[in-house]
Amino acid sequence: MTDNANLDAGFARLLRLVQARNLAPVEASTSYGTPALKVGDAAFVRMLDAQTAVLQCPVDQKVLLMEISPDIYYETEHYVGYDAMLVRLDRIDDEELSLRLHDAWIFKAPEKLKTRQG
């Protein structure tokens, strides 16, 4: 597969998992030139490249996840101190990725949407 096909496949996986969790409203969009999912006007996950997603999360959660599972979650110098971490899509199963997407949605969603989500 080409890099674009792999990027599209990775994004399709993210979209499928978000839809399965009934997280709404979610908009397929772009962020920094790559496919992204947004709630409100805020991206909560985007593709960095064909193998990596950038997931929004509180810094304390990011630090904990990177410590527990450094083979899945990591950051580059660019993301140090920011509320985003990198996720190796080929090393995370759908169940865990689905949970992280839910957490990212909650983290970025406007309060009025969070209360409806329950």
N, C-alpha and C positions, 0 to 999 in steps of 0.2 A: 504494500500500500504506500501511496505517496504521503508526505507529511501532512498535506491538507486533508486527505482522506482519514488519516489517523487523528488529526485535530477534530474533524467532524465526528468521528466515532466516539472520541472522548467526550465531546460536548453532548452528543446524543445520549450517552450514558447518564450524564448529569441531569439532563432534562427529563429522562425517563424516571429517574429516582425521585426527583422533585415532584413530578406528576403523580407518582405512586403514593406519595405522602400527602397529596392534596394541599400542597402549599400554594396559596393563591392570595392575591394575584401575582403571578410571576411573568415577567416579560423577557423573552429572548432578545438579546441586544448585542452590543459590542462594548468593550472597555479596553482602552489602550490598543485598539486594533485587532483584538481577538474576541471570539465568542464569549458572551457573558450572560448570566441570569441576574435580573434585577427585581427588587421589590421596592415599590415606590420609584424613586429615581436613583436608588442606591444599588450598586452591584454587590451581591453577596458571594458570588463565585465567578471566576472567569478562567479560561484556559490560558496558560502561559506558553505552552508548546504541546506537542502531540502526547507527551507522557506526563504532563504536570498541570495541576490546577492550582490557582491561587484562591484560597478560602479565607473569608473574613472571619475573625474571631477575636475575643478579648485577649490581650497580651498574656494575662496570667494563664488562661486556658492553653494558649499556644505553647508557652514554656513547658507546661505539664505534659502535653501531648508529645512534644518533641523529645522530652526526657523519657517518657514511657515507650514510645515507638519511633526511634530515630530513623528506622528503615523506611517508614511511611511519611512522617512529618519532618520538615526541615525548613530552614530559611537560608537565604543568601545575605550577604552584607547589605544589599539593597532593602531588605525587609526587617532588619534589626530595629526594634523599637516600635514597629508598626503593628496594627491590629490585623495582620494577615500572615498566613503561613503557606508554605508550599506542600502539596500532597502528591506523592508518587502514585499515579492512577493504576499502574500495573502491580502495585503491592498492597492495595486496599480492597477488601471485599465489598460487595454492594451493601450489605447490612451496616457496616461501619461508616461507609461513605454516605449512606442515606441519613444516618444519625448526625454526621458532621454538617451535611447540607441543611438539615432541620435547625441545628444550632446556629448556623450562619444566617439563615433566614430570620430567626428570632432576634439575632444580634442586630441586624440591619433594618428590620421592618418597623414602620411607624407604629406607635403605641396603639392606635385605633385598629390596626390589622391584627396585632398580637392578641388583643382581647377577643376578637372574633375567632381566632385560630384555636384558642383554648389549649 
